[in-house]
Amino acid sequence: MDNYKLHYFPESGNSYKLALMLKLCGQDFEPIWTDFGGGVTRTMEWRKHVNEMGEIPVLEDDGVKLTQTAPILIRLAKRYNRLYTTDPKEEFEILRWLFWDNHKLTGYMAPYRFQRTFTPSAIPSVLEFLQKRIDDCLNILDVHLDRNPFAIGQAPTIADISMLGYLSFPPSESGYDLRADYPNIGSWLERIAALPGWQGPYDLLPGKRLPHYV
Protein backbone atom coordinates (compact mmCIF):
# COMPACT_ATOMS: atom_id res chain seq x y z
CA MET A 1 0.00 0.00 0.00
CA ASP A 2 1.44 3.36 -1.02
CA ASN A 3 1.63 6.26 1.42
CA TYR A 4 -0.72 9.11 0.49
CA LYS A 5 -1.78 12.28 2.26
CA LEU A 6 -4.51 14.45 0.74
CA HIS A 7 -4.73 18.15 1.59
CA TYR A 8 -8.34 19.16 0.96
CA PHE A 9 -11.44 20.93 2.12
CA PRO A 10 -14.79 19.09 1.96
CA GLU A 11 -16.51 21.33 -0.60
CA SER A 12 -13.69 20.98 -3.14
CA GLY A 13 -14.80 18.98 -6.16
CA ASN A 14 -11.20 18.66 -7.27
CA SER A 15 -10.31 17.15 -3.89
CA TYR A 16 -13.19 14.73 -4.34
CA LYS A 17 -11.85 13.62 -7.72
CA LEU A 18 -8.56 12.55 -6.18
CA ALA A 19 -10.12 11.00 -3.08
CA LEU A 20 -12.52 8.96 -5.22
CA MET A 21 -9.78 7.91 -7.63
CA LEU A 22 -7.66 6.63 -4.75
CA LYS A 23 -10.59 4.64 -3.36
CA LEU A 24 -11.42 3.15 -6.76
CA CYS A 25 -7.76 2.11 -7.01
CA GLY A 26 -8.01 0.42 -3.61
CA GLN A 27 -5.78 2.97 -1.90
CA ASP A 28 -6.25 4.66 1.46
CA PHE A 29 -5.02 8.15 2.26
CA GLU A 30 -4.49 10.33 5.29
CA PRO A 31 -6.96 13.24 5.09
CA ILE A 32 -5.49 16.64 5.93
CA TRP A 33 -8.29 19.19 6.33
CA THR A 34 -7.29 22.65 5.12
CA ASP A 35 -8.87 25.91 6.31
CA PHE A 36 -9.63 27.18 2.83
CA GLY A 37 -12.46 29.40 4.10
CA GLY A 38 -10.09 30.96 6.61
CA GLY A 39 -7.69 31.93 3.84
CA VAL A 40 -4.76 29.69 4.73
CA THR A 41 -4.02 28.84 1.08
CA ARG A 42 -3.48 32.53 0.39
CA THR A 43 -0.71 32.86 2.96
CA MET A 44 2.92 32.96 1.88
CA GLU A 45 3.78 30.35 4.52
CA TRP A 46 1.31 27.80 3.13
CA ARG A 47 2.41 28.49 -0.43
CA LYS A 48 6.04 28.10 0.54
CA HIS A 49 5.58 24.76 2.29
CA VAL A 50 2.53 23.14 0.62
CA ASN A 51 1.68 24.51 -2.84
CA GLU A 52 3.25 27.50 -4.52
CA MET A 53 0.16 27.81 -6.74
CA GLY A 54 -2.04 28.45 -3.71
CA GLU A 55 -4.55 25.76 -4.64
CA ILE A 56 -6.29 22.74 -3.14
CA PRO A 57 -6.01 19.76 -3.48
CA VAL A 58 -2.45 18.68 -2.84
CA LEU A 59 -1.61 14.98 -2.86
CA GLU A 60 1.49 13.86 -1.00
CA ASP A 61 2.87 10.70 -2.59
CA ASP A 62 5.49 9.24 -0.24
CA GLY A 63 6.37 12.77 0.83
CA VAL A 64 6.37 14.32 -2.64
CA LYS A 65 3.74 17.06 -2.97
CA LEU A 66 1.77 16.82 -6.22
CA THR A 67 -0.59 19.50 -7.52
CA GLN A 68 -3.07 19.96 -10.36
CA THR A 69 -5.80 17.36 -10.45
CA ALA A 70 -5.63 16.24 -14.09
CA PRO A 71 -1.98 15.13 -14.16
CA ILE A 72 -2.41 13.47 -10.77
CA LEU A 73 -5.36 11.46 -12.11
CA ILE A 74 -3.22 10.36 -15.06
CA ARG A 75 -0.37 9.40 -12.74
CA LEU A 76 -2.65 7.29 -10.52
CA ALA A 77 -4.41 5.67 -13.48
CA LYS A 78 -1.11 4.56 -15.00
CA ARG A 79 0.35 3.44 -11.68
CA TYR A 80 -2.58 1.16 -10.83
CA ASN A 81 -3.67 0.34 -14.38
CA ARG A 82 -7.17 1.57 -13.60
CA LEU A 83 -9.58 3.80 -15.48
CA TYR A 84 -7.18 4.40 -18.37
CA THR A 85 -6.21 2.73 -21.65
CA THR A 86 -3.24 1.61 -23.71
CA ASP A 87 -5.00 2.40 -26.98
CA PRO A 88 -3.72 5.68 -28.50
CA LYS A 89 -7.12 6.68 -29.92
CA GLU A 90 -8.85 6.06 -26.61
CA GLU A 91 -6.10 7.92 -24.76
CA PHE A 92 -6.66 10.92 -26.99
CA GLU A 93 -10.38 10.83 -26.15
CA ILE A 94 -9.67 10.57 -22.42
CA LEU A 95 -7.40 13.61 -22.60
CA ARG A 96 -9.88 15.49 -24.80
CA TRP A 97 -12.69 15.14 -22.26
CA LEU A 98 -10.33 15.63 -19.32
CA PHE A 99 -9.09 18.95 -20.68
CA TRP A 100 -12.61 19.99 -21.71
CA ASP A 101 -13.73 19.41 -18.14
CA ASN A 102 -10.88 21.42 -16.67
CA HIS A 103 -11.33 24.30 -19.08
CA LYS A 104 -15.13 24.33 -19.37
CA LEU A 105 -17.33 22.18 -17.09
CA THR A 106 -15.33 22.37 -13.85
CA GLY A 107 -13.95 25.73 -14.94
CA TYR A 108 -17.44 27.24 -14.83
CA MET A 109 -19.23 25.06 -12.26
CA ALA A 110 -16.67 25.46 -9.49
CA PRO A 111 -16.72 29.28 -9.30
CA TYR A 112 -20.49 29.38 -9.88
CA ARG A 113 -21.21 27.04 -6.97
CA PHE A 114 -18.75 28.85 -4.73
CA GLN A 115 -20.18 32.27 -5.56
CA ARG A 116 -23.79 31.12 -5.31
CA THR A 117 -23.59 29.11 -2.10
CA PHE A 118 -20.51 29.96 -0.10
CA THR A 119 -20.15 33.73 -0.45
CA PRO A 120 -22.39 36.15 1.47
CA SER A 121 -22.85 38.61 -1.41
CA ALA A 122 -22.80 36.86 -4.77
CA ILE A 123 -22.73 39.16 -7.78
CA PRO A 124 -25.84 38.48 -9.95
CA SER A 125 -24.15 39.38 -13.23
CA VAL A 126 -21.30 36.97 -12.49
CA LEU A 127 -23.75 34.19 -11.66
CA GLU A 128 -25.69 34.85 -14.86
CA PHE A 129 -22.52 34.78 -16.96
CA LEU A 130 -21.37 31.49 -15.45
CA GLN A 131 -24.78 29.83 -15.50
CA LYS A 132 -25.23 30.35 -19.24
CA ARG A 133 -21.94 28.60 -19.87
CA ILE A 134 -22.70 25.79 -17.42
CA ASP A 135 -26.04 25.20 -19.13
CA ASP A 136 -24.26 24.84 -22.47
CA CYS A 137 -21.68 22.44 -20.98
CA LEU A 138 -24.36 20.30 -19.35
CA ASN A 139 -26.29 20.09 -22.61
CA ILE A 140 -23.13 19.00 -24.43
CA LEU A 141 -22.43 16.31 -21.84
CA ASP A 142 -26.05 15.11 -21.71
CA VAL A 143 -26.17 14.65 -25.50
CA HIS A 144 -22.83 12.84 -25.45
CA LEU A 145 -24.00 10.48 -22.71
CA ASP A 146 -27.12 9.64 -24.69
CA ARG A 147 -24.78 7.86 -27.12
CA ASN A 148 -22.17 6.58 -24.66
CA PRO A 149 -22.60 5.08 -21.19
CA PHE A 150 -19.31 6.69 -20.14
CA ALA A 151 -17.14 9.51 -21.41
CA ILE A 152 -15.26 7.52 -24.04
CA GLY A 153 -17.49 4.49 -24.49
CA GLN A 154 -18.36 1.34 -22.58
CA ALA A 155 -16.06 1.66 -19.56
CA PRO A 156 -15.36 4.43 -17.05
CA THR A 157 -12.07 6.33 -17.18
CA ILE A 158 -10.46 9.22 -15.40
CA ALA A 159 -12.36 11.51 -17.78
CA ASP A 160 -15.54 10.44 -15.99
CA ILE A 161 -13.92 10.92 -12.58
CA SER A 162 -12.88 14.42 -13.57
CA MET A 163 -16.25 15.46 -14.98
CA LEU A 164 -18.32 14.14 -12.07
CA GLY A 165 -16.36 16.03 -9.40
CA TYR A 166 -18.52 19.14 -9.21
CA LEU A 167 -21.68 17.34 -10.37
CA SER A 168 -21.73 15.10 -7.28
CA PHE A 169 -22.73 17.71 -4.71
CA PRO A 170 -26.36 18.24 -3.65
CA PRO A 171 -28.67 20.48 -5.70
CA SER A 172 -28.98 22.82 -2.72
CA GLU A 173 -25.33 23.74 -3.32
CA SER A 174 -25.05 23.60 -7.09
CA GLY A 175 -28.48 24.97 -7.94
CA TYR A 176 -28.91 22.14 -10.46
CA ASP A 177 -31.15 19.10 -10.13
CA LEU A 178 -29.18 17.06 -12.63
CA ARG A 179 -31.18 13.87 -12.32
CA ALA A 180 -34.40 15.71 -13.11
CA ASP A 181 -33.20 18.10 -15.80
CA TYR A 182 -30.41 16.11 -17.48
CA PRO A 183 -31.53 12.46 -17.46
CA ASN A 184 -28.49 11.08 -19.28
CA ILE A 185 -26.15 12.77 -16.82
CA GLY A 186 -28.28 11.44 -13.98
CA SER A 187 -28.05 7.87 -15.29
CA TRP A 188 -24.30 8.26 -15.79
CA LEU A 189 -23.86 9.41 -12.20
CA GLU A 190 -25.76 6.31 -11.05
CA ARG A 191 -23.49 4.07 -13.11
CA ILE A 192 -20.44 5.66 -11.50
CA ALA A 193 -21.99 5.28 -8.04
CA ALA A 194 -22.36 1.54 -8.68
CA LEU A 195 -18.58 1.07 -9.05
CA PRO A 196 -16.94 -0.93 -6.22
CA GLY A 197 -15.37 1.46 -3.74
CA TRP A 198 -17.46 4.50 -4.71
CA GLN A 199 -18.30 6.99 -1.97
CA GLY A 200 -19.86 10.43 -2.07
CA PRO A 201 -17.84 13.60 -1.49
CA TYR A 202 -18.82 14.30 2.09
CA ASP A 203 -18.25 10.65 3.05
CA LEU A 204 -14.72 10.75 1.68
CA LEU A 205 -13.93 14.31 2.78
CA PRO A 206 -14.88 14.90 6.42
CA GLY A 207 -14.22 18.00 8.49
CA LYS A 208 -15.50 21.48 9.19
CA ARG A 209 -17.74 22.77 6.41
CA LEU A 210 -18.04 26.21 4.85
CA PRO A 211 -21.09 28.29 5.84
CA HIS A 212 -23.98 28.36 3.35
CA TYR A 213 -25.60 31.62 2.29
CA VAL A 214 -28.51 30.24 0.22
N, C-alpha and C positions, 0 to 999 in steps of 0.2 A: 504494500500500500504506500503510495507516494505521500509526501508531507505537504499539505496545502493549508494556507491561511487566506481567508477572503475578507478584505476590507470592504464594507458595504454600509448602506442604510436601507431599511426595509422597503421604502417606497421606490427604490431604484430598479427600473426594469432591466437595465444593463447588468446590475448585480444579480438579478434573478436569472438572467440568461446563463451566467457562469455557474451559479449554484445548481441550476437544473441540469446543465451539461455534466457537471461533476457527478451528480447523483445518477444520471442515466449511464454514466461510464463506470458506476459502481465504486465511486471514490467519495470518501468523507473529507470534510474540511473543518478547520477551526474558524468559527465566525468571529469577526472583529467589528463590532458595531462602531460606526463613525458618526460624530455629531455634525452631520451635514447642515442641519437647520441652524445650528449654533455658529456656523461659519468656519469650522476648523479647517476645511479644505482650502480656504482662501488665505490661510496664514503662511508666512514664509517658512516657519518651522516645519509645518506638515509637508509643504512642497519640497523642502530640502530633504526630508527623511523618508517620505512615503511616495509621493508622485509629483514630479516637477510640473506636470500639466494641470495639477489642481483638480483632478477628476476622480470620481468613484465609478466603478469598482477598481480595486487593485488586488491581483491574485499573487500571493507569494508561493512560489514553487521551489521547495527546498531552500528557502531563504532568498531566492531571486525574485524581485518585485517586477511583475508584468502588468502592463497597462494597455488599454484599448481592447474592447470586447471582441471585435471581429478576429484579429490575429490570434487572440487567446483561444477562441473557439476552434480555429483551424489547428492550432498546436495540440489541443486536447484531442480533437477528432483523429488526427494522425497518430498521436501517441497510443491511443487505445483502440484504434481501428474501428471507430464507431461514428455513425452519422456522417460519413464522408464517402468517397468513391476513389477508385483508381482509374476510372474511365475519363480521358481528357475532355470529352464533350460534356459529360455530366459535371465534371469539376468546374468547367466554365459556367454552367448554369447555376451551380451552387454559389459561385462568386458573384455572378450577375445579380441574383436575388439578395445575397448578403449585402452587397454594396448599395443596392436599391433601398434596402431597409435602413441602412445607416444614414444614407443621404436624404431619403424621403419619409418613409413610414415612421420609424423611430425619430428621425430628425424633426418631424412636425408634432407627433403625438406626445413626446416627452415634455417639450416646453409648454404645449397646450394644457396638458393635465396638471403640470406644476403651477402654471399661472391660474388656471381655473379653480383648483382645489386647495392649494397649499400656500397661496399668497393672499393677504388680507384685502388687497385693492387691485384686483385684476383689471387690466386695461381692455375695455370692450373691443376697440379696433384691432388690437393684437390678437385677441381670441377669434374674432371674425376672420382675420387673415389666415390664421393657422387652421381653423376649422374647415374652410373651403378646400385647403390642400389635403387635409386628412380625409375629407369625404372623397376626394378624387382617388387618393391612395387606396382607401378601403374598397371602392368600386373596382379598381384594377385588380386587387387581390381576390375579391369575391368572384369576379369573372374567371380569373385564372384557376381558382380552386373548384370551379364548376366542371373543369376539364381534367383536373389532376387532384388526386387525394392528398398529395403533399406538394411542396414547392417545386420539386423537379420530377415528380412522377409518382411511383408506387410506394416509395419508402421515405421515411423522414430523414432529414439531414440537418446540419447546423444552420442552413438557411431557414428552416422552420423554427428552430430554437431562437434564432435572432429575431424573426418577425413576430413571434408570439409574446416577446418580452413585455411590451407595453400594452398588449391586448389581453393580458391575463388578470388585470386588476378589476375590481368591481365597477359596475356602471356608475355608482355614486361618485367615484373618483374620476373616471374618464369622461363621463357624460354620454357614453355610447352603450346602448344595449345591443351588442354585436349579434347575439344569438337570435334576437328578434328581427333586426334590420338587415343583417347580412348572413343569410342562412348557410351559405357555403363556408364562410369563415367560422360560424358557430359549429358546424359539423367537423371542420378541421381541428378546432380547439378540442373537441371531444375525442377525436382520434389521438391527438397528442396526449391527452390526459389518461388514455388507456395504456400508455407505454409503461412497462415495468420500471418502477423507481420514481415515477412522476410525483411531484408534490407542488402545491400552489405556492405563490410568492411569500405569503405571510407565514406559511408553515416552514419554509426553508430559511426565511430571513427574520428571525425574532428581534425583539428589542424595542426601545422607545420609539414611538411613532410621531410623525409631524402633525401639528394641529390642522384640522380641516376648517375651511371658511365657506363651504357651501353645504 
